[in-house]
Amino acid sequence: MLKPIRNIASTLAAVFVSRFFIRLARDANQIHLGVDEIIFIAGRIKRKVPCRLLVFGFGYDSYFWHQLNRGGETIFIEDDSSWFNRVKQEQPHLSGCLVDYGTRRAQWRELLVAPDRLAMRFPDEVEAAPFDCILVDGPHGWVDTDPGRMKSIFA
């Protein structure tokens, strides 16, 4: 269960985007990105807020990105249905879509020369209009059996 301090930390980080509040949000939300990475990404997004933001990956940091884009539209893409359901149960106000990448990280070489195999069909709400910002933080790509990020980067 996400604790209230996580929501407070994320809200403060979204408002101030300072090193202190980013560190607080990162620690409270178990965000895996480093503080400098979060500051860099958040700074770019804040320049466009409110905007249409697409985030590949649905996790502990989702509330942070949602709050950062306050007043805009943030949509999350996730391929793990159990993880998707867990986040939606804890944060039902977040907008997310389940997808099936149909790839494995081990295929990266063959997919580089076959861009037609990288195209994806997204739900209508994703394809309804162009996005102002896209953050690729998923799917998993730690081992060869993970989907890898070839399709999300290509999209």
Helices and strands as residue ranges (DSSP letters): H 4-16, H 19-29, H 35-46, E 52-56, H 62-68, E 73-78, H 81-90, E 95-98, G 105-107, H 108-112, G 115-117, H 124-127, E 133-136, H 150-154
